[in-house]
Amino acid sequence: MRILVSQKHAMKNFYKLFAVFLFSAALSQSSRVVSKSDTQFPGTTQFARVNPNRPDLISLYGDVPLLIPKKQNGKVGYVNQKGQFIIPAEFYIAMFFSEDCNLLNSPNEKVRKYGTKEYATVEKDQITYRIDVFGKKVYRYKDSDLGKCKNIYVKQKYGVYKDKYLFGLGDNNLYKNSKVTFKFQIAPQYEMLYVLEGNDLENPMVVAVANNKFGVINKDNKIIIPFEYEDIKLNYSWKLGGMFEVSKDGQNYYYVDVRNKKY
């Protein structure tokens, strides 16, 4: 048995500014059991809020963002929880409404407010903006406005471990303290595992591959997202939006929530 040292980030480097933003936005052996759809998932309840300025931002689920990026005709806009477009698809890139620590710590006090979670980062015509819930461009990024993030890297509690040709999940601290008595949290049985960065180290979501199909499991090996996808992106969508970016053909991607509901 040997530890899997590195994990690949499957994120495309569009522009230097976006790379900085993405980096700053983030830092038992049992059989598979399908989880119930009404389960409350740790780390996602922070999205249970309603914007009084937009009554059309309907909150059907407390663990799903009120505005969700969605592609249409090659461009990206935002839909509400009913799947209705609220902000038209006009952007090349559109991210979840979330904080940008570079702006929160800007040397320019006037632009710090645009770093809060009430705004989202988008790109159009190779220009990067922050938009509000109405889709209005309220700020255009300037290098001189970017401050230094104060994020402190926190190591994942659970790691991916390999035994021969299969992967399992284990507690990193237990492995470090005693490699001899180490026991898997999930026995090696998957073709690939990747622990998604999230807001709850005790209850991570783990992208897994079984029979050449992607799905998502939790630390107890319960299936959260069924193994029916050709690909699931290893990005920050779980950390920032409590969602997973999936594809059934490896080309067309969309977001699903923890109920596997498509948006």
C-alpha positions as CSV (number, residue, x, y, z in Angstrom):
1,M,0.0,0.0,0.0
2,R,1.3,3.4,-0.7
3,I,-0.1,6.9,-0.3
4,L,-1.3,8.8,-3.3
5,V,0.8,12.0,-3.0
6,S,-0.6,14.3,-5.5
7,Q,-4.0,14.9,-7.1
8,K,-4.6,16.7,-10.3
9,H,-6.6,19.9,-10.5
10,A,-8.8,19.8,-13.6
11,M,-9.1,23.5,-14.1
12,K,-8.3,25.3,-17.3
13,N,-6.0,28.4,-17.0
14,F,-8.0,31.0,-18.9
15,Y,-6.3,34.2,-17.8
16,K,-3.9,35.1,-15.0
17,L,-6.5,37.1,-13.2
18,F,-8.9,34.1,-13.1
19,A,-6.1,31.8,-11.9
20,V,-5.5,34.2,-8.9
21,F,-9.2,34.4,-8.2
22,L,-9.8,30.7,-8.3
23,F,-6.8,30.0,-6.1
24,S,-7.9,32.6,-3.5
25,A,-11.5,31.5,-3.5
26,A,-10.7,28.1,-2.5
27,L,-7.8,26.7,-0.2
28,S,-15.3,2.0,7.3
29,Q,-15.3,-0.3,5.1
30,S,-18.9,-0.6,4.1
31,S,-21.0,-1.4,1.1
32,R,-22.3,1.4,-1.1
33,V,-25.6,2.7,0.1
34,V,-27.7,5.3,-1.8
35,S,-28.4,8.3,0.4
36,K,-31.8,9.8,0.9
37,S,-32.6,12.9,-1.2
38,D,-33.9,14.8,1.8
39,T,-30.7,14.5,3.8
40,Q,-29.3,17.7,5.1
41,F,-25.7,17.9,3.8
42,P,-23.1,19.6,6.0
43,G,-21.3,22.6,4.6
44,T,-24.1,23.8,2.2
45,T,-26.6,25.5,4.5
46,Q,-24.9,28.9,4.1
47,F,-26.8,29.3,0.8
48,A,-30.3,29.4,2.5
49,R,-31.0,33.1,2.0
50,V,-33.4,35.2,0.0
51,N,-32.5,38.5,-1.6
52,P,-35.3,41.0,-0.9
53,N,-34.4,43.0,-4.0
54,R,-35.2,40.0,-6.3
55,P,-38.4,38.1,-5.3
56,D,-37.8,35.9,-8.4
57,L,-34.8,34.3,-6.7
58,I,-36.9,31.5,-5.4
59,S,-35.5,29.4,-2.5
60,L,-36.8,25.8,-2.9
61,Y,-33.7,24.3,-1.3
62,G,-31.7,25.8,1.5
63,D,-28.5,24.1,0.3
64,V,-28.6,25.4,-3.3
65,P,-27.5,28.9,-4.4
66,L,-30.2,31.3,-5.5
67,L,-28.4,32.0,-8.7
68,I,-26.7,29.1,-10.6
69,P,-24.4,29.5,-13.6
70,K,-25.9,27.8,-16.7
71,K,-24.7,27.6,-20.3
72,Q,-27.0,28.4,-23.3
73,N,-25.9,28.6,-26.9
74,G,-22.2,28.7,-25.9
75,K,-22.5,31.4,-23.4
76,V,-23.2,31.5,-19.6
77,G,-25.9,33.2,-17.6
78,Y,-27.7,32.5,-14.3
79,V,-30.9,30.6,-13.5
80,N,-32.9,30.4,-10.3
81,Q,-33.7,27.2,-8.5
82,K,-36.6,26.5,-10.9
83,G,-34.2,26.6,-13.8
84,Q,-35.5,29.9,-15.2
85,F,-33.0,32.3,-16.6
86,I,-32.7,35.4,-14.4
87,I,-29.5,36.8,-15.8
88,P,-29.2,36.3,-19.6
89,A,-26.5,34.1,-21.0
90,E,-24.0,36.6,-22.3
91,F,-20.7,35.7,-20.6
92,Y,-17.8,33.6,-21.6
93,I,-17.2,32.7,-18.0
94,A,-19.6,33.1,-15.1
95,M,-18.8,31.9,-11.5
96,F,-20.9,31.5,-8.4
97,F,-21.8,34.5,-6.3
98,S,-19.0,34.3,-3.7
99,E,-16.3,36.3,-2.0
100,D,-13.1,37.4,-3.8
101,C,-10.5,38.0,-1.1
102,N,-8.3,39.9,-3.5
103,L,-11.0,42.6,-3.6
104,L,-11.9,42.3,0.1
105,N,-8.3,43.2,0.9
106,S,-7.9,45.8,-1.8
107,P,-5.7,48.8,-1.1
108,N,-8.6,50.7,-2.7
109,E,-11.2,51.0,0.0
110,K,-13.9,52.0,-2.5
111,V,-13.9,48.6,-4.3
112,R,-13.7,46.3,-1.3
113,K,-17.5,46.0,-1.2
114,Y,-17.4,44.2,-4.5
115,G,-15.4,41.4,-3.0
116,T,-18.4,40.3,-0.9
117,K,-20.6,37.2,-1.7
118,E,-23.3,39.5,-3.1
119,Y,-21.4,39.7,-6.3
120,A,-20.1,37.2,-8.9
121,T,-17.1,37.2,-11.2
122,V,-17.7,37.0,-14.9
123,E,-15.7,37.5,-18.1
124,K,-17.0,39.0,-21.4
125,D,-15.0,40.0,-24.4
126,Q,-11.8,39.2,-22.5
127,I,-12.7,41.7,-19.7
128,T,-13.3,40.5,-16.2
129,Y,-16.1,42.1,-14.1
130,R,-18.0,41.7,-10.9
131,I,-21.8,41.7,-11.4
132,D,-24.7,42.1,-9.0
133,V,-27.9,40.0,-8.7
134,F,-29.4,41.9,-11.6
135,G,-26.6,41.1,-13.9
136,K,-25.3,44.7,-13.9
137,K,-21.5,45.1,-14.3
138,V,-20.6,47.1,-11.1
139,Y,-16.8,46.7,-11.2
140,R,-14.1,46.1,-13.8
141,Y,-11.0,44.4,-12.5
142,K,-7.8,46.3,-12.3
143,D,-4.5,44.7,-11.2
144,S,-3.8,47.7,-9.0
145,D,-6.9,47.0,-7.0
146,L,-6.0,43.5,-6.1
147,G,-4.9,43.0,-2.5
148,K,-3.2,40.0,-0.8
149,C,-5.5,37.2,0.4
150,K,-5.2,36.2,4.0
151,N,-6.4,32.7,3.5
152,I,-4.7,30.0,5.6
153,Y,-4.3,26.6,3.9
154,V,-6.1,23.9,5.8
155,K,-5.1,20.3,5.0
156,Q,-7.8,17.9,4.2
157,K,-8.6,15.4,7.0
158,Y,-9.2,12.5,4.6
159,G,-6.9,11.5,1.8
160,V,-6.9,9.0,-1.1
161,Y,-4.8,5.9,-0.6
162,K,-3.9,3.2,-3.1
163,D,-3.7,-0.6,-2.6
164,K,-2.5,-2.3,-5.8
165,Y,-4.8,-1.0,-8.5
166,L,-7.7,0.4,-6.5
167,F,-8.2,3.5,-4.4
168,G,-9.7,3.9,-1.0
169,L,-10.2,6.7,1.6
170,G,-8.4,7.1,4.9
171,D,-7.8,9.6,7.7
172,N,-4.5,11.4,7.0
173,N,-3.7,11.8,10.7
174,L,-4.2,8.1,11.4
175,Y,-1.9,7.1,8.6
176,K,0.8,9.6,9.7
177,N,0.6,8.3,13.3
178,S,0.7,4.6,12.6
179,K,1.1,3.1,9.1
180,V,1.1,-0.4,10.6
181,T,-2.3,-0.2,12.3
182,F,-3.8,2.1,9.7
183,K,-7.3,1.1,8.6
184,F,-9.2,2.4,5.6
185,Q,-12.3,4.6,6.1
186,I,-13.4,3.2,2.7
187,A,-11.6,0.0,1.5
188,P,-9.9,0.3,-1.9
189,Q,-12.6,-0.4,-4.5
190,Y,-12.6,2.5,-6.8
191,E,-10.7,3.2,-10.1
192,M,-10.2,6.8,-9.0
193,L,-11.0,9.0,-6.0
194,Y,-10.6,12.7,-5.4
195,V,-11.5,14.6,-2.3
196,L,-13.2,17.8,-3.2
197,E,-12.3,20.9,-1.4
198,G,-15.2,22.0,0.8
199,N,-16.3,23.9,3.9
200,D,-16.6,20.9,6.2
201,L,-13.4,18.8,6.6
202,E,-15.3,16.2,8.7
203,N,-17.8,15.5,5.9
204,P,-16.1,15.8,2.5
205,M,-17.6,15.0,-0.9
206,V,-15.5,12.6,-2.9
207,V,-15.6,12.2,-6.7
208,A,-15.2,8.5,-7.5
209,V,-15.0,6.3,-10.6
210,A,-16.5,2.8,-10.7
211,N,-17.0,0.7,-13.9
212,N,-15.6,3.7,-15.9
213,K,-18.4,6.0,-14.6
214,F,-18.1,9.0,-12.4
215,G,-20.2,9.6,-9.2
216,V,-19.9,11.2,-5.8
217,I,-19.7,9.5,-2.4
218,N,-19.3,10.7,1.2
219,K,-16.8,9.4,3.8
220,D,-19.2,6.6,4.8
221,N,-19.3,5.3,1.2
222,K,-22.8,6.4,0.6
223,I,-23.6,7.4,-2.9
224,I,-24.6,11.0,-3.2
225,I,-24.5,11.4,-7.0
226,P,-25.1,8.1,-8.9
227,F,-22.4,6.6,-11.1
228,E,-23.9,7.6,-14.4
229,Y,-21.6,10.4,-15.6
230,E,-18.8,10.4,-18.1
231,D,-17.0,13.1,-16.2
232,I,-17.3,15.3,-13.0
233,K,-15.1,18.3,-12.8
234,L,-12.6,18.5,-10.0
235,N,-13.1,22.2,-9.4
236,Y,-14.4,24.5,-6.7
237,S,-18.1,24.2,-7.5
238,W,-18.7,22.2,-4.3
239,K,-16.8,24.6,-2.1
240,L,-18.4,27.8,-3.6
241,G,-21.8,26.6,-4.6
242,G,-22.5,23.2,-3.0
243,M,-23.0,21.7,-6.4
244,F,-21.2,19.4,-8.9
245,E,-20.3,20.1,-12.5
246,V,-21.1,17.0,-14.5
247,S,-21.3,15.7,-18.0
248,K,-22.8,12.6,-19.6
249,D,-20.9,12.9,-22.9
250,G,-17.7,14.5,-21.7
251,Q,-18.5,17.7,-23.7
252,N,-21.6,19.3,-22.4
253,Y,-21.4,20.2,-18.7
254,Y,-24.1,21.4,-16.2
255,Y,-24.6,21.6,-12.5
256,V,-26.4,19.2,-10.3
257,D,-27.2,19.5,-6.5
258,V,-26.9,16.8,-3.9
259,R,-30.2,15.4,-5.0
260,N,-28.8,14.9,-8.5
261,K,-31.2,17.6,-9.7
262,K,-30.1,19.2,-13.0
263,Y,-29.8,22.9,-13.5
